[in-house]
Amino acid sequence: MRVAHVSAPPRGRHVPAVLAVRRFHEARLAPPLERDLARDAGDGADAAGRALRRLRAAGRDRAGARDPRGAQAHAEGDVPGPADDAKREPARRGAAGEIDLLAPLHGPARLRPRAPAQMLPPLPADGRADHAGVWVQHVPPRRGEGPRHADAELGQEALGQGKRDDAPLDREYMTKLCEGHVALVTGGSKGLGRAIAVTLAREGAHVGFNWTKSEGEAKETLAAIEAHGVRGFSFRTSVLDKQGLAAAVKEMENVVGTVDVLVNNAGVSDVVPVALMDEEDWDRVMDTNVKGTFLATQAVLRGMVKLRRGRILNIGSLAGVKMMQAPVHYSTAKAAIKGFTESLAKEIGRYGITVNNLAPGVLEGGVSVNLPKGRLDEYLRHTALGRLGTFQEVAEMAAFLVSDRASYVNGATILVDGAV
């Protein structure tokens, strides 16, 4: 785009903007008009000149009627004419990658040698050796603007100097996620609990877990934890046993230090419609999932408050967040976990303790083994990824949420469901 600059006429006279635009277009179209008139008239440049003079005379007459100074301004050269076009250097076409910026971005026209258009070469994005297909256009500020407006060349400093991609990584991000932490995982002998316990051990935490039924599974989990070079603890106690939980926490504190990570994973469920549900069925699910979470949290909370830091991660469920076909007592319990998470996060956040709710969808080897095939197929049709999740995928997210790198995530419910 070409922009004509109309300089201020002497002795305080001003050319109206409309007149300037019209004169500009007359000047721009004059050479093509001369050629067309010469070709049509057939008598050479004389006929074209006469026609052009008649055109300009009519324009001056109209300008004089509206503004008596218009004709004189044109005569004095305030408006570009065909002669100016002949003398003006033709606008350069930008090479590939160049950007044609409008004149107002580059200050007053009288300070720029090429007022109609300013072509600036692109600058590579800072810190990208291969440019990554990104180009940054450097635009100097107007006069009197910016902290370094007096500098002739602003250079790359004006674009800001962040960390370069090839800068050495911080030592914090070269260490394991949970190195130096002590974690307790409830219901950690099998399934998702085992995956979380082993993943925390892989990330450098000393890990303890409780169990109630299978001693063989507990031994396998303990061996997998200690294989990562950390201390492992196995406690045969229920999450509903307040004294048993307190003893387990005290033993860990005496050996490896205060428990500063708690994963409330223990939970049970069964597929029973409400009409056929016994009171004992309701109480068992609510007690294990909700009361057990409360008792385990209470067992470790005093030590976290003394440390002024801690991570509590409650394992909820998609059934406690979204409306879906699931056992009513199980959905109620997981919805209660979500409320417990949000309220507790507000209460103990002042002590540097975060509380979050990790809500997985249907996982391989989890409740999916009890679902009828028709229900499972329906769930997969509504999942964007079209598959079930795995214990390890949820465990990786759990390890991040209890690490120091998630220090500002608090009171949140994180879905790991493949987008249902």
N, C-alpha and C positions, 0 to 999 in steps of 0.2 A: 504494500500500500504506500502511495506517495502522499506526503503532506506538504502543502505549500505554506510558506511563511510570509506573512505580510508585515513588513516593518512599519513602524509608526511614521507618518509623514511629518515634515517639518512644520513649525509654527503652530503646533497644537491641533492640526487637522487630523481627522480620523475617517478612514474608509469604512462604511458599514460592512458588517460581516456578510450579508447577503450579496452585496455587490462584489466583494472579494471572491466569494465562491463562484459567482457567475463568470467573473473575469478569468478565474483559474481554469474553468472548463472551456472557455473560449480559446485560451492559450493552448490547452492540451489538445483540443480537437482541430486547431487551425491547420497544421501540416496535412493531416488526412483530407480535410475539406478542400484544401488547395488542389491536391491531386485529383480528387473526384470531380471538382468543377472544371479543371483543365481537360480531363478526359471527355466529359459530357459536352462541353462547348466546342471542342475540336479546334480552338484557335490558340492553343499554347498557354504560356504563363500569363500573357496579357489579360485574357478573359478571366482566368482564375483570380488574378490580382484585382480586377475591377469588381468581381463579385464579392471578394473578401472585403474590399474597401467599403462596399455598400453595406455589408453585414456589420462591420465595426462602426460605421457611421450611425446606423440605426441604433446600435447599442449605446453609443455615446449620447444620442438624442434622448433615448429613454432614461439614461442615467442622469442627464442634465435636468430633465423634467422633475425627477424625484430629488436629486441632490445637485445643485449647481456646481459643487466642488468635485463631483465625480469625474467629469471629463478631464479637468485639470490634473487630478490625482493620477489618472491613467497616463496622461501625457508626461508627467514628471517621473514615471517609472515606478510608482508605488505598487502597481499590480503587474505580475509577470506577463510578458508578451511573447510572441513567437521568436523574437530575437533572443530572449533569455533562454528559451528552450534550445536554441541552436548552440548557445555557448555553454549550457549546463552539461556537466559530465553525466553520461547515462548511468542510471541506477544499476549497481552491480547485483547480479543474481547470486543468491546464497548457495554455497556448496551444501552437499549432503550433511545433515546434522546441525546446520546453522539455523538460528532463529531470527526472524525479522521483527524487531521490537519497535513499537510506535515511538515517535519522537518525544512525547511528553515524559517518557520514562527516563530520559537522559538530560534533563535540565533545559534551560532556555536555549532556543534555537541559535541565537547569535554566538553562543559559546561553542557550537558544534560545527566543524568544517563541512559536514555532509548532512544538512538539515532534513532533506526529504525522507531519508530512511537510514537507520543505523544498523549495520550488520555486525553482530558480535560472535566470536568463535565460542563454541561450547567448552566448558571446563569439566574434567572428569570428576565424579563423585569422590570425595576425600576418603582415603583409606581403602579403596577398592583397586587392587592391582589389575584386574581384568575389566574394570568399569561396570561389570554386571549389567550392562545394557542401560545404565542410569547416567544421565547427563544433568549437570547443574548449571544453570545460566546465571552468570554473575552480572548483577545490575547495580551500578554505583548509585548511592543515595543522592538526593538533591543537595544543593549547596545549603550549608548550615544545619544539616540533619545528620544524626548519628554521632557517636562518640569520637570517630576518627575522620570527620568530614574534611579536615584540612589536608589529609594525606593525598598525594597524587595517585598512588596505587594502593588500593586496599589489600589486594592479594587474597590468599586463602584464609588469612586471619579473620576476614569479614564474614566468611561462611561458617565460622565456628570450628573449633578443634575438639572433637570427641575422642574416645578411645579408638585406636586403630584396630582393625581385625587381626593384625599380626602381633598385637601386644600380648605379653605373657598373661596367662590366666591368673586370677587371684587364687591364693592357696586354699581359701575357703571352698572353692568350687572344684578343687582337685582332690579333696578328701571325700570319704564315704559319707552318705547322707546322714547316718545316725551314729557316727563315731563318737564314743564317749558317753552315750546315753544308756539308761537302764530302763528296759521296757517290760511290762506285764501284759500278756495277751490272754484274755479269758476264753475258754473253750478252744484252746490251741492245739489239741492233740491230733486233729484231722481236718480235712476239708479246707475251707477258707481260712480258718484259724491257723492251721499248720502252714499254709502258704505265706500268711502274714508274718508269723513268727520266724520262719526260715529267712524270709526276705529282709527283715529287720536285722537278723544276725549277719547276713551277707553285707549289709550296709554298716556294720561295725558296732551294733548295740548288743549289750548283754541282755538276754531274753529269758523270762520265766513265763510259764503257762500253767493253767490248771486243767484238770480232767476228772471224770467221774466213773467211766465205764471200762474202756479198753486199755489195759496196761501195756499190751504189745504195741498199740499205735502210739502211746505216749513215749515209749522207749525209742521208737523210730524217729519221732519228732525231735526228741532230745539229742539223738546222735546227729541228725541233720543240722541242728543249731550249732553244736560244738564243733562240727566239721569246718566251720568258718573261723575258728580260732578265737571264739568268745566264750564266756561262761553261760551255761544253760541251766535252768532250774525247772523241775517238774513237781507239781503239787497235786495230790489227789484230794481235792476238796470241791465243793459245790459253790457256785456264785451266791447261793442263798445261805451259805454258812458264814456268818459275819466273823466269828472267831477264827475260822480256818483261813479266811482271806487276810485277816490282820496278822496271823502267824506267818503266812507266806510273804507278805510285804516286809515284815521285820527281818526275816531270814535274808532276803535279798539285800536289804539295807546294810546288814552286818557284814556281808561278803563283798559286794560291789558298789554299794552306795545307794543313795535315795532314788526311788523309782520316779522318774520324771516323764515317762511315756506310758499311757494306759490305752489299750485297745479293747473296748467292750464288744467282743465278738460273740460271746455265748448266747445261744438262742435255740428255741425249738418251735416246731409247728406240726400240724397234722391237718389233713383235708377232711373237715367235718362241716356240713351245712348247719346253720344256726338252729334250724328246727330240730335237729337230732343231736345237738351239742349238749353234753353234760356240764354241770357247773365245775366239775373237776377239770375238764378239758380247758375251759376258759381260764381257770385259776393257774393251771400249769403253764400255759403260754404267757399269760400276763406276768406271772411271778418271775419266770426265767428271763424273759426279754426285758422287762421294765424294772422290776425290783432288783434283779441281779445287777443291772447296770447301775442302779443307785448305790447298792452296797459296795460294789467294786470301786466306784468313784470315791465314795466316802473313805475307803481304806487307804487310798493313796493321796488324798487331797491335802491332808495336814503337812505331809512332807513337801509337796509341791509349793504350798504357800510359804513354807520356811525358805525354800530355794528361790522364791520369787520367779519361778519359771515352770513350765510344764506343758505337755500336750495330751489332750484327751480326745480320742477318736472313737465315736460310737458307730457301729455297723448297723445301719438301718436297712431299708429296702425300697425298691421302686413302688411296692404295694402301699407303703406308708406316705407316699408323695403324690401319686397319681391314682385316679379312679380306674381300677382294673379288677378283673375277676380273680379274686384270691380269698382264702379263708378269712372270715370276718375278724376272728380274735387275733390272727396274725397281723392283718392290716391295722387293726386298732393298736396293737402293741408297738408296731413300727412307727405309726403316726405319733404315738406318745414319746417315742425316742426322739423324734424331730423336735417336739416341743421342749423336751428336757434339754436338748442340746442348745437351743436358742436362749432359753431362760438362764441356764447355767453359764453360758458364755458371757452374758451381761453381768452376772453376779461376781464371777471370779476373774474377769478380764483385768481388773486393777492390779492383780498379783502377777501379771505376765503369763497367765495360763490361757491357752486357747482351747476351745471345744468345737469340734466339727462333727458333722454327720455324713458318713459315706454310704450312699444308697445304690447298691448294685441292682442290675436287672436279673433276669433268669440266667443262671450259670450252669455250665456242664458239671454234672456230678452233685449239684445242689438240689433244690426243690424240684428241679426239672425231672428227676427220676420218678417222682410221684405224680406227675401231670399226665393226664390222658393224652394220647397222640393228637386228637383233634384240637385240644386246648393249646398244646405246644405248637402245632402248625399255625394256629391263629396268631399266637404271639410272634412267631417268626415273620409272618406276613406284615405285621405292624412295625417291625424293627428295620431301620434304614440299612443296617449292615447285613441283614438277612441271616444272622447266625447267633448262637449263644455266646456268652462271654466265658472267660476262664478264671479260675481262682488266681492265677498268677497276674493277670491283667489288673484285677482289683487290688492285689497285694502291692503292686508297684505304685499305684496311686496312694495307698495307705502309707507306704514308706515315705513318700514325699510330704504328705500332709502332717506327719508327726516330726518332720525334720525342721531344722532352723531355717531352711529356705522358704518355708510356708509360714513365716512368723506373723504375717499380717492377714492370714486367712482365719477368720474367727466367726463362729455362729453360723457357718455356711452348711448347706446341704449340697453335696457334690454327687451328681448322677453318673454312674458308669453303666450305661444300659444300651449302648449302640444306637441311641436316638429312637426311642419308641414314640 
